[in-house]
Each structure stands twice: as structure tokens, then as C-alpha cells.
Amino acid sequence: MNRSSGILMPIFSLPSPYGIGTLGKAAYDFADFLAEAGQHYWQMLPLGPTSYGDSPYQSFSTFAGNPYFIDPDLLVEDGLLTKREVKAYRWGDDPRHVDYGAVYNSRLKLLAKAKKRGWERDREEVTAFVAENARWLPDYALFMACKRHFGMKAWTEWPDDIRLRQEGAPEKYRALLQEDVDFFTYLQYLFFQQWDRLRDYVHGLNIRIIGDLPIYVAMDSADVWAETEFFQLDDTLVPKAVSGVPPDYFSADGQLWGNPLYNWDRMREDGFGWWIRRIDGSGKLFDVIRIDHFRGFDSYWAVPYGETTAKNGKWVKGPGMDLVGRLNGWFPQLEFIAEDLGYPTPSVQQLLHESGWPGMKVLEFAFDSRDTSNYLPHTYTEHCICYTGTHDNSPLTLWRQEAKPEDIAYARDYLALTEQEGFHWGVIRGGMSSVAELFVAQMQDYLGLGEGHRMNTPGTQSGNWQWRLLPGELTPELAEKIRRMTVLYGRADRPEEQTGEPSEQSETAQEA
């Protein structure tokens, strides 16, 4: 990874007239903005179909794409929908926030019309797509068809025959629910068709895509239902223990995430085949994969199932380099980022060193006036990724209001912040000027947005994953300001150093 920078911007946060960001025009416009701003990375959050709570970190599948991101305008261009049909649905009234209720009630109804027109037309291509994704797509499509059939209940509440995947049950329900199985199959075909076009366009602009990979998968997912042997479940498929983190300075009860834990012994016997398939799927989407909760590879906090807090858990040894080394060997073309935030133990630090992966430094964690922090830029080595904050942190302008006055005073002194420059721009400058090989800021930070503009507030159940960019906020002036700073600190070439014509790939994507 060469010295460079990027911007964190989830797909759902892009502007669109359809209630949520999509893989349509606004995504291409954002890629153009990144190029104009001298950025070489677009970091996204997970792209999977979301469940109750709308979190991209609790998905129905680690392999599937979110059908909400399928762009209706592109389907109109493809002859699968009409403009009148698209305009007939309500998508929400607030352009700044996703209305998941409106999207849920309308999106699949609209996409059903596209499937009705396209299924036979695209049958040959869909058949090839299914064959290419045979290890996950049939199970996912059946899983979603069954969820719809059983009123969207979790698979753990389905009748025993299909819940336990008894002999003949998958075939029985596949025949019974064939129409819905085909529907959810076709949606994945449409998602990946649009995604592949966007990714090619982004690559044509010399921009790489960073994707987020949660270490755990949701209990209510096709992944667990289809391959229960790889998870710590009892004979009735109830989790023996679930994921979380122990109590700390920030939380007296710890954090009870509730995801099923992996059966690492069984995975090791299988040569970590499940993980190899998972990373292979992510590699078809992303160029760089950020592993969320990297320390879980070293040791994980196991909480007995049924506990209401994470207090009574225990640390259990994880797969370590057995898995990490296997991933490095299988995927030499991919790069990884380790989310190693918090207080890593010596064994976690050793695993990070042996992995060769860069860890993370977050500027909002650096300015603790009570103690010296290894998140301060002068402590960095080149082999790390510097962030202003993550999707779980306040935008810089809000952080300024929330943090202790003495911490903000420390930041002012350390970074030589001035009102003339602007607080958020000064902190961004601190990250840009650091030796970290990659610097990433949230889009909200470049816009100077504060209260009401968080992506997620951990520990809360509502109001998250809703923030959206407004049309017109990405101005040429903003792109130029970002570019000037990016060039100044050696993360982009000066204009006179750029040579050559746009790539043929870029021109083709532009035409598309």
C-alpha cells in the first residue's frame, strides 16, 4: 500500500430519490468526486442484506448483496421497470436519513416487477451466475424464501423439518416456494451485475475499494442455518455461548453482541474452508478487507448463552496464525487491515506482527489529557492506517462538543489548531501529515457536520445507519480543497506529475 488517502462513505449514505443510497448515478458521482479530490481509496461498510435493526453488521448472509442497493433507474434503462412504476412507491420524506420502514415496504414489491420481466430474458446468464455461486446462493435464496413463508421469523423458530434441515426438507420447501426462491436468486444476479459495473468504473479511476468484514455472522443468517457444524451450537441448534467483549472503562457490563461463536476445531479440521470461501466472496467485492475485531482471531470472549450482560464470559484461545497464515497464502492479491483498537495484549500484538497486516490508529482516541496515547501521530510507524474516527465514533465537529475540555485543549496544542483553519480541518491535517501509509476520514468530517450526523452510536437500538449525504454537498470547491491538502502531504501526485490518458476501462464504464 503506497502512501495515499481515502474517504469512508457507505453505499446506503449516498443520495438518491429512492430512500437509500444505491449502486446508481450517485455512486458513480462519488467515485468521480474521490478522483477529483486526489483520493485513491473508497472505504465502505458491509454490503449484505440487513435484518431487524438495519445494521450492516447483522446480515442475513455474509455472501449476498443488499437488494436495497439495486438502483431502480438502472433497471429502467435495462427495460426491467418503467419510470411510472418507480414513481408509484413512497421512499421516505427525509433526504438526510434512510426511512428503512418505507424502503422495506416498497423495495421488494418494485423489484418483483423487474424479476417478472427479466427472469426468462436473463435465464441463461442467471443460470451461469448460480453455477458460479453454487456454494452459497441456493441456500441463501431458500433461506430468504422460507423467512418470507414463515412471516420473517428467525430460522430458529421454523418447523423442525426445515429448521434442522432434515432429509428431504430443503428439497420439499424449494419446490413449495420455487417462485420466491427464483425471486431472491434473481435479486442477487441484479445486485452483482450492478456492483461489477460500478467496481470496474471505480478501478478505472485508479481507486481501490476497502470493505468491512465483521468477524462474526448473525445467528439468524443463511450462513449459520446452512452450515451449523461450524458454529458452537448444541444438539437442538441453540448456541452454547455467544460473542461479546468484557467490561471495561467504557462499559461496566461489557458488550453482549450475541453472535454465535465459531467451532474453531471443526473449522481447522476442514482446513478453514468456510473462511476461505468467505474471503473469496469478499475479494470479489473489495480490494482491501478490514477485519473487524481482529483480536478475536487471537482470543475471543465467550459468554454463556442466556446471560443478559457480558460480565460472566471468559477468554478462549482463537485460531491465531493457523487461520491468518492460511488466508495470507490463499489470497496474495488481497490486502487486509486489522481492526486492533482498544488495549491489545502482547499476544494480539504478536499476531498482528506475524500477520503482516497494518493496524489502526484513531485520532479521536489520541488526545487523552490524563495519559500518553499510542494513537498520537508522533508514535506511528508507516505500516498503519490512520482514521479521524470510525463509523462507531462521532464526527469530528460533534466530538469537539462531547469530549472533555482538557482533551480538546490537548488536541489544540498538539495539532496547532486554529479557528481560522477550522477545527475539523486541523484534525484532518494531523492525520494527512502523519507517516501512516493510509489516511481515511469520514465524509461527515470533510463536511464539518456535527450533531445529528453520526453513523452509529454503539449500545443504542434506534437512529443508527441512517445518515445520508444530500445532493449538492460534494462541490468542486470541496474536492479541490481536499486535493490540495492530499498533494501537500504526499498522498497524491501533483497535477503536473500526472501523465497518460484515461484508461480504456474508465472510458467504457463512463459510457455505461
N, C-alpha and C positions, 0 to 999 in steps of 0.2 A: 504494500500500500504506500504510494507516494504521498508526500506532503500535500494535503488537499483539505476540502471542507464540504459540508453538505447541510441540508435542512430536513428536519423532521416534520413530515406532513402526511397524516393518514389519508387513505382514499376517502373514507366517509366524511372527512372535513373539507373536501373540495366543494366549491359552489356548484349548484345545479338547480334547475326548476323542479326536480323530482324528489325533494325531501331529504336526500342524502347524496353525498358525492358518488360519482360513478367513474367508469373507465372511458368516458366520452371526452368531449371537447375540452372541458376544464382540466382534465388530466394532461392532455397534450399542451395546453396553455401553461400549466405549471411546469412541465418539463422545459418549455421554451424559456420561462422565467428563470429557472435554475441555470440554464446555459448562459443567458444574458447576465446573470449575477456572478458568473465565474465559478459556479458550484459543480462538483463532479460526483456528488452522491445525493440520492433521494432516499431518505430513511422512512419506512412505513411501519405501521403496526400489523399484527396478524391479519390475514385476508379471509379467514374461514367464516362459514355461516354462524351467526351468533344465536345464542339461546336467550332465555329469560334473563333480564338484567343488561342485555345488549353488550356485554363485554367481549372484545375480540380475544380475550384470554380464556374464555369458556365457550369453546366452539363445539358444534355437533360433529366436526371432523377436522383432523389435523391435515388432511389431504385436499379437501374440497374448497372451492371458492365461494364467496358470499354472493348469492344471486341478487341481493340488493344493489350490488355494484354493476350489474349488467345495464348498459346505457340504453334507454328507450329510443333516443334519436338515432343511434347506430342501427337499431333494429328497424326503424322506419326506412333508413337508407337501404337496408338489406331486403326490404319488401316483406318483412315479417309483421309489421304493425303499421297502422295509419296514424297520421297526426291527430285525427279526430279521436281515435281510441285512447291515445296517450293523454290528451287533454281532458278526457272524461273522468279522470280519477283525482281525488284530493290527496295531496302530498304533504300537507302541513302549511302553516301560515307564517312561521318564523324562519327567515333565511339564515339566521345565525345559529340555530340549533336544530338538530335532527329530531323529527317527530316520529319515533320508532313505531308508535301505535298506528299512525296514518300509513307509514310505509308497509307495515305488516299487513294491514287490512287491504291494501291496494296492489302491492307489487306483484305477488304471485298470481293474482287474478289477471293482471295485464300480461304477464309472461305466459300464462296458459294460452292466450290468443296467439302468441308467437309460436309456441310449440305446435298448436293445431295446424298452422300454415307451413311450418318448416320441417316437421318430423319426417314426412315422406320425401320431401325435396332433398333433405340432407342425410337421408338414411345411410348412404354409403360412407360418408365422412364420419357420421356418428358411430357406425359400426367399427371403423378403424380407431376412433377415439376410445371407445370402450375396450377394445383389444389392447391398446397401449396402456390403459389404466386399470387392467383387469384385477390387480391385487387389492384395490380399494373401492373402485366405483360401483360395482354391482352391490356390494354390502352397504355402501352409503345410500344408494338410491332406494334399496329395500328398507333400510333403517328409517329414512325420511317418509317413505310411503306408509310404513307401519305407524310412525308417530302421528301422521295425519289421520290414519284409520282409527287410532285409539285416543283421539281428542288431544293430541300433543302431549300426552303423558310421558314421563320418563320411561325408558325401556325396562327399568326395574319393576314397573307396575303393570307390565303387559302380561297376558296369559302365559302360563308356564311353558307351553309348547314352543312359542317363538322367543320368549324371554331366555329360555335355556337352549335355544336352537336345537331342539330335539330332532331326531332323524326324520327327515321329510318335511319339517315345518317351514324352513326357508323356501323350499320349492312350492309348498302349498300357498304361502302368502304372496309369493312372487306372481303366481298365476291369478290369485284373487285380486291383487292390487296392481295388475300389469300396467294400467293406464297411468297411475301415479308413479310407478317405477320408471316408466318411459319419460314422464314429465321431469322428474328430478335428474334423470340421466341427461336429458336434453339441456337443462339449465346449466349443468357443468360444461357441456360442449360449448354453449354460448359464452359462458364466463371465460373459459380458456381461449376461445377464439379471439375475444376482445382483448384479453390480457396479453396474448402473444403479440398482437399488433402494437399495443402500447409499449411493451418492453422493447420491441425492435426499434421503435421510434426513439425511445429514451437512449438506447445504446448508440443509435446513430448520432446523437448529440454528445457523445463521449461522456455519458453519465451512467453510473452504476447504481444498482438498487440494493439497499440494505433492508432485509426483512427481519422481523422479530419472531423468535420461536420460543413459546413458553416451554419450560422444561416438562411440565405435566400436561395431561389432557383431561378434559371434563369427564366425570363419571357418566353423564348422560350424553354419550357420543357413540358414533358407529365404531370408533377405534376400540373402545372397551367391550362393547357388545359383541363385536365380531371376533375378537381375539382375547378372550378373558384369561387365557393361560399366562399372559404376560403381565398380569396385574395381581396384587396381593388381595385376592378375594377368597371367601370361604366356599364351602360346597354349595351354598344357596346363592352364590354370587354377590354376597354382601361384603363390603370392604372390611378387612381385618384392621387396618389402620389407614389414616388419611394424612394428607400433606399439611404443612404449615411451617411456621418459624416460632422459636421460643420467645418468652417475654424479654423485653429489653428496655432501654431508656425511653423509647417512644411508645411502648405498649406494655402495660402491666400484665395483660392476658396473653401476649403474643398475638400471632395472626393465624387463625384457623381457615386454611384455604379449602380443605375438604376434598381435594382431588384424590383419586385412588393412587396408591404407590405402585411402583414397578416391581415385578418379581425379577430382580436382577439375576438370580441364579438361573432361572429358566431362560432369560434373555441371553445370558452368557453361553448356555448350552446350545442355543440356536445361532451362535456367532454374531449376536446383536443384529440379527436380520431385520427385526422390526425397526430399529433405529436407522439402519442403513436405508431402508425403504422410505422412512420419514425424511431423512436428509436429502435423499434423491428427489423426493417430491418438492421439497423446499428449494432445491437447486434449480428446478425448472421454472421457479418464480423469481428467485433472487440471485444476486452475485455475491453478496456477503450476508451471513446469517449471524444475528446476535442471539446468543443463548441466554435466555432469561433464567436467573437463579443458578448460575454456574456452580456454586458451591454444592448444590445437590448431587453433582457428579462425584464429589469427594465424600460427603456425608449428608444425610438428609434427616429432617426432624419428623419422626413418626408419631402420630397422635392416635391413641386407641379410638376406634370408631364409636360414635355416640357421645364423645366428650363435647361440651359446649364452649370450651376455650382450648387454647393450645398449650396450657400450662403443664399438663401431665404427659407430655411427649418425651421422647428420648432420641438421642443421636444414633444413627445406624450407618455403618460404612457403606458407601456407594461404589460404583464400578471403577472409578478413577481412570487411570491411563489405559486399562483394558478396553474401555469404550472410546475414550478420546483418541487414543492411538489408532484404533480401528477406523474412526471417522477421518482422521488425517490421511490414512493410507488409501481409503476408498475415494476420497474427494479432493485430490490435489488441486483441482481447478477452483475450488471454493475457498473463500476466506471466512474466518469466524471471529466474532467478538465475544468475549466473556463478560457477562454482567456479574461483576465481583464486588458490588457495593456492600457497604456495611463494614464489619470488622473481620476480615478473613483470617482464619487460623493459619499457623505455619504450614499445615498440610494442604490447605487450599492454595496458599501462595506457591507451594512446591508444585502442585498440579498445574497451576497457571503457567509456571515457568516451563515445565516439561511439555505442556501442550503447544507452546509457541504462539498462543493466541494473545492479542492485546487485551488488557483490561480497560476499565472505565474510570474516568475522573469527572466528577460533577462539581462545577464551580459553586453552586448554591450550598454545597456541603463544606466548602473550603474555609469559610470565614467564621469559625467558632472562636470568639474572643477569649474563651477560657483555656484553650489548648491549641497546640500546633497540629495542623492537619496535613496529611499526605495528599490532600486534594488541592493544595496551593500550587499554582503553576511552577514555582521555582523548584518543587520537589519532583517534577515529572521526568521520566525518560521518554525518548522519542516513541517507543513502542507502546503507545496507549491511545485511547480515544477520549478527547475532552468534550464534554457536554455542558451547556449552560444549565440545563436541567432535563429530566426525562419526562415522559408522559404522566408520571405519578407526582411530579413537582409543580409548584406554582410557576406561572410565567414570571420573568424577572421583575416586572413592574409590580406585581402582586407580592412577590417575595420581599421586595423592599418595604412594603407596608406591614407584612406579617412578622418578619424576623426581629430579633432583639435589636434595639437601637445601637448597642455596643458592637454587635456583629456587623451592622451596616456601616458603622463608623470605621471598623477594621477594613471592610471592603473598600471604602472610600480612600483610606490611606494607602492600602496595598496597591490598588489599581489606579491611583491618582484620578479618581472620578470627579467630574465637574458637571454642574447644571447646564453649562453651555453645550457640552458634548451630549448630555443625556445619560441618565443612569444606566439604562439598558444597553446603550451603545458602548459605554465604557466597559461593562462586564463582557460583552461580546468581544471587544478589543482584547481583553485579557485572555480569552480563550484562543482567539485568532493568532495572537502573538506568541503563544506557548510553543514548546517544542513538540507537542503531541502530533503524531503523524496525521491524524484526522481530527477536525473540529466540527461539531454538529450543534446547531441551535434549533429550538422550536420556532415555527413560523410566527407564533404569537410574540416571541421575543424580538424579532426583527420589526414587528408592527408596533411594539411598545404597548401591548394590551395587558390589562391587569385583572381586576376583579370581574368575575363572571366569565372568564376565558380559560379556566383550567380544563385540561383534557380529562383528568380523573383525580378524584380525591379518595385515596385508599381508606377502606373501612366504612365507606358510605355506600348506600344501596340505590341511590337515585341521583339524577342530574349529571351522570358521567357519560363519556363517549359521545357527546352531543355537539361539541363546538365545531363551527364551520367558518370557513373563510367567506367573506362577502365579495360579490362581483365588484371589480374595480379597485380592490385593495392592493393588488400586485401592480404597482405602477412602474413605468420605465425609470423614474427618478429613484425609486427604492432599489431596483435592480442595479442601477449604476452606483449607488452608494455602497451596496454590499460588494460589488465587484471591486471598487477602489480599495476597500479595506482588505479584501481577499488577495488582491495583487500586491498591496503594500507589504503583507506579511508572508509572501512567497507561497501562497496556496493556489494561485492561478497565474498563468502566463500573462505578461503584459501584452496588450493588443498587437504591438508591433512584432512580438515574438510568435504569434500565431500564423501558421502558414498552411497552404493547401486549400482545396475546395471542399465543400461539404461532401460527406460520404454518399455513395450511391444509395446505401441503406436508408440514410436520413431523408434523401430526396424522395425515395419510394414511399416511406412512411408518411412524409408530408402530403404527398398526393392522396394517400389513403384517407 
